[in-house]
Amino acid sequence: MSTWQYGLGSLGLVSGLLWSLAIGASPVPLPLAAQAETPAPPTMEQLLKTLPDGPYQFCTEPDPQDWRDGAGACFNFIKQELTLAGYYGYPHSGDFVCLRGQVAGDWLDGQGLVVSWAGQAWSEIPTEEIVWDREGRLVLRQGTVVSTAGQVSKIVFGQARLQLQGLYQYPESRMTAPTQLCDWPPNV
C-alpha cells in the first residue's frame, strides 16, 4: 500500500470515530491499566478508628478561628472506640440534641435526648421520623417523655441517626463538655 492509501484509511477511521461520538455512541473503554482509579475517601468509621479515645468536636463549617466555639452545626462528643456520646447542635444557642450510639460507615446510630422547658418547649412529641436540623443531618424517631419535673420534660428518641460524612474536625473540643449538658435518665 502506498502512503496516500494509509492516509485515506486513517482519515476514514478518525471520521468514523468522530461521527460515532457526534451521534452519541459510547467511546471504546480504555484498558483497566490506563484508567485512573480514584480511591474512595475514608468513612468516618475508618477515621475514628485511627483517633485515640477522648473528646472531639466536628462541625459542618470549617473552624472559624475566632472567638466562636464553632461554625454551622457541631457534634461535640466523647469517643470510646466506636461508641460516641455527646450532643449535636448550634454553638452559642440552646438548640442541641444529646446523642449516644455506635458509628457504622458514615453514620452514628443510637438514641437522642432533648430537654423541653418553657424557653425551649416541644409542644408535640413526634413519634414519626423528623429531620431536626436545617442541614438535614439528624433524623429522630420514636419520641417519648421519660420524666417530667414542673415545666421541664426529658424526651428520649428511641432512634437517632446522624450523618457524619463531610464534617470538619476541629483541633480541640471548645464547646461545653457533653457531661455538663447531657444528663441521661437511668434505665434508658
Buried (B, 14 or more C-beta within 10 A) or exposed (E): EEEEEEEEEEEEEEEEEEEEEEEEEEEEEEEEEEEEEEEEEEBBBEBBEEEEEEBBBBBBBEBBEEEEBBBBBBBBBBBEEBBBBBBBBBBEEEBBBBBBBEBEEBBBBBBBBBBBBEEEEBEEBBEEEEEBBEBEBBBBBBBEEBEEEEEEBBBBBBBBBBBBEEBBBBEEBBBBEBEEBBEBEEEE
